[in-house]
Amino acid sequence: MLTISKIEGHYNSQILEFSGLSTDEKPTEYFDSLPIINGSEFFEIDTGNLFKFNGENHEWVLQ
């Protein structure tokens, strides 16, 4: 799955960046009415783990 998020310096879609605890629920559809799209990031501040969102399977993948 490919996602174009920036075209010639202009954003086409919003990649979201989250930070929270490992026990926090990671959103998989929407957050504050914004869609969670391919490439969004979630950084766990208590573990240092970084996850990227796979929009095709609607799952967070540990990097």
N, CA, C and O of each residue as an XYZ file, in Angstrom:
252
protein
N       0.845     -1.179      0.000
C       0.000      0.000      0.000
C       0.885      1.235      0.000
O       1.755      1.370      0.860
N       0.682      2.116     -0.927
C       1.424      3.371     -0.992
C       0.513      4.528     -0.611
O      -0.676      4.530     -0.929
N       1.078      5.499      0.065
C       0.339      6.695      0.441
C       1.162      7.910      0.063
O       2.316      8.028      0.477
N       0.596      8.807     -0.710
C       1.271     10.064     -1.028
C       0.827     11.082      0.011
O      -0.352     11.429      0.086
N       1.775     11.561      0.812
C       1.409     12.520      1.853
C       1.874     13.934      1.530
O       1.429     14.894      2.161
N       2.778     14.071      0.537
C       3.294     15.388      0.205
C       3.594     15.438     -1.293
O       4.279     14.564     -1.826
N       3.083     16.454     -1.957
C       3.316     16.635     -3.390
C       3.874     18.039     -3.603
O       3.214     19.031     -3.294
N       5.093     18.116     -4.133
C       5.744     19.397     -4.417
C       5.677     20.359     -3.236
O       5.371     21.539     -3.405
N       5.963     19.854     -2.056
C       6.015     20.701     -0.868
C       4.673     20.966     -0.206
O       4.612     21.661      0.808
N       3.603     20.428     -0.761
C       2.261     20.631     -0.198
C       1.719     19.301      0.308
O       1.795     18.285     -0.382
N       1.171     19.318      1.518
C       0.644     18.090      2.106
C      -0.675     17.707      1.453
O      -1.581     18.527      1.305
N      -0.756     16.439      1.067
C      -1.940     15.872      0.460
C      -2.810     15.196      1.519
O      -4.034     15.155      1.387
N      -2.187     14.674      2.552
C      -2.887     14.026      3.658
C      -2.057     14.204      4.917
O      -0.879     14.554      4.848
N      -2.667     13.966      6.054
C      -2.010     14.215      7.327
C      -1.512     12.944      7.975
O      -2.310     12.113      8.409
N      -0.191     12.781      8.048
C       0.387     11.698      8.834
C       0.409     12.193     10.278
O       0.978     13.244     10.575
N      -0.210     11.435     11.159
C      -0.321     11.847     12.560
C       0.831     11.270     13.373
O       1.299     10.165     13.099
N       1.282     12.017     14.366
C       2.337     11.584     15.279
C       1.785     11.605     16.691
O       1.389     12.650     17.206
N       1.765     10.433     17.309
C       1.252     10.276     18.666
C       2.398      9.955     19.617
O       3.423      9.408     19.210
N       2.214     10.298     20.868
C       3.092      9.805     21.929
C       2.207      9.488     23.124
O       1.243     10.196     23.415
N       2.556      8.420     23.799
C       1.765      7.994     24.944
C       2.430      6.810     25.618
O       3.542      6.421     25.261
N       1.748      6.247     26.584
C       2.256      5.093     27.306
C       1.954      3.810     26.537
O       1.042      3.763     25.712
N       2.727      2.784     26.820
C       2.516      1.500     26.159
C       1.140      0.920     26.490
O       0.616      0.102     25.734
N       0.557      1.332     27.603
C      -0.757      0.838     28.014
C      -1.904      1.625     27.379
O      -3.062      1.221     27.479
N      -1.590      2.741     26.729
C      -2.622      3.537     26.057
C      -3.112      2.814     24.809
O      -2.336      2.159     24.113
N      -4.400      2.938     24.535
C      -4.960      2.327     23.328
C      -4.522      3.124     22.102
O      -4.690      4.343     22.051
N      -3.968      2.437     21.130
C      -3.544      3.076     19.890
C      -4.744      3.115     18.939
O      -5.338      2.076     18.654
N      -5.102      4.295     18.451
C      -6.271      4.386     17.566
C      -6.001      3.703     16.223
O      -4.871      3.713     15.734
N      -7.030      3.118     15.636
C      -6.857      2.422     14.363
C      -7.787      2.920     13.265
O      -7.688      2.459     12.128
N      -8.670      3.832     13.570
C      -9.587      4.364     12.555
C      -9.490      5.890     12.503
O      -9.047      6.464     11.508
N      -9.912      6.531     13.590
C      -9.926      7.994     13.667
C      -9.431      8.443     15.034
O      -9.528      7.711     16.019
N      -8.898      9.661     15.074
C      -8.570     10.304     16.339
C      -8.986     11.763     16.208
O      -8.488     12.481     15.341
N      -9.891     12.194     17.061
C     -10.376     13.575     17.029
C     -10.896     13.925     15.638
O     -10.631     15.016     15.133
N     -11.620     13.024     15.028
C     -12.220     13.105     13.690
C     -11.213     13.102     12.538
O     -11.606     13.290     11.387
N      -9.927     12.893     12.820
C      -8.906     12.782     11.771
C      -8.637     11.309     11.492
O      -8.469     10.527     12.427
N      -8.592     10.917     10.215
C      -8.318      9.512      9.911
C      -6.865      9.153     10.216
O      -5.958      9.948      9.968
N      -6.650      7.958     10.754
C      -5.301      7.443     10.967
C      -4.868      6.848      9.627
O      -5.475      5.889      9.150
N      -3.821      7.412      9.020
C      -3.431      6.955      7.692
C      -2.089      6.226      7.729
O      -1.343      6.290      8.705
N      -1.824      5.549      6.651
C      -0.584      4.818      6.455
C       0.615      5.713      6.786
O       0.706      6.841      6.301
N       1.530      5.205      7.612
C       2.736      5.955      7.960
C       2.648      6.792      9.220
O       3.657      7.340      9.664
N       1.451      6.905      9.815
C       1.339      7.628     11.083
C       2.214      6.932     12.123
O       2.508      5.744     11.996
N       2.633      7.677     13.159
C       3.573      7.145     14.138
C       3.019      7.224     15.554
O       2.275      8.143     15.897
N       3.400      6.238     16.372
C       3.085      6.239     17.792
C       4.365      5.908     18.544
O       4.943      4.836     18.367
N       4.805      6.847     19.393
C       5.999      6.648     20.206
C       5.581      6.378     21.641
O       4.881      7.185     22.252
N       6.012      5.238     22.182
C       5.716      4.891     23.572
C       6.788      5.511     24.462
O       7.952      5.114     24.418
N       6.384      6.483     25.263
C       7.365      7.232     26.056
C       7.944      6.423     27.212
O       9.016      6.754     27.718
N       7.249      5.367     27.637
C       7.768      4.564     28.748
C       8.659      3.413     28.293
O       9.419      2.876     29.099
N       8.585      3.022     27.017
C       9.409      1.910     26.522
C      10.423      2.344     25.468
O      11.421      1.662     25.238
N      10.161      3.479     24.835
C      11.020      3.924     23.736
C      10.694      3.263     22.410
O      11.391      3.488     21.421
N       9.642      2.450     22.372
C       9.247      1.775     21.132
C       8.547      2.746     20.187
O       7.748      3.583     20.608
N       8.865      2.614     18.901
C       8.221      3.406     17.862
C       7.417      2.467     16.979
O       7.925      1.444     16.519
N       6.159      2.821     16.745
C       5.276      2.050     15.876
C       4.879      2.919     14.688
O       4.714      4.131     14.827
N       4.728      2.301     13.528
C       4.188      2.973     12.349
C       2.904      2.256     11.968
O       2.766      1.046     12.149
N       1.974      3.027     11.439
C       0.654      2.487     11.124
C       0.626      1.911      9.723
O       1.019      2.569      8.760
N       0.156      0.669      9.616
C      -0.072      0.001      8.346
C      -1.542      0.215      8.001
O      -2.421     -0.447      8.554
N      -1.803      1.146      7.079
C      -3.175      1.500      6.747
C      -3.961      0.410      6.053
O      -5.189      0.395      6.125
N      -3.280     -0.501      5.382
C      -3.971     -1.580      4.680
C      -4.571     -2.583      5.659
O      -5.694     -3.052      5.471
N      -3.815     -2.909      6.707
C      -4.283     -3.884      7.702
C      -4.801     -3.237      8.981
O      -5.227     -3.939      9.898
N      -4.771     -1.922      9.052
C      -5.225     -1.172     10.230
C      -4.560     -1.684     11.507
O      -5.223     -2.014     12.490
N      -3.197     -1.741     11.455
C      -2.466     -2.206     12.631
C      -1.190     -1.378     12.806
O      -0.659     -0.815     11.849
N      -0.719     -1.319     14.040
C       0.527     -0.644     14.376
C       1.663     -1.653     14.342
O       1.566     -2.729     14.933
N       2.745     -1.302     13.647
C       3.876     -2.211     13.462
C       5.096     -1.646     14.183
O       5.512     -0.513     13.941
N       5.657     -2.459     15.071
C       6.867     -2.061     15.805
C       8.025     -1.889     14.824
O       8.258     -2.737     13.963
N       8.743     -0.783     14.969
C       9.862     -0.504     14.066
C      11.184     -0.946     14.663
O      12.230     -0.785     14.034
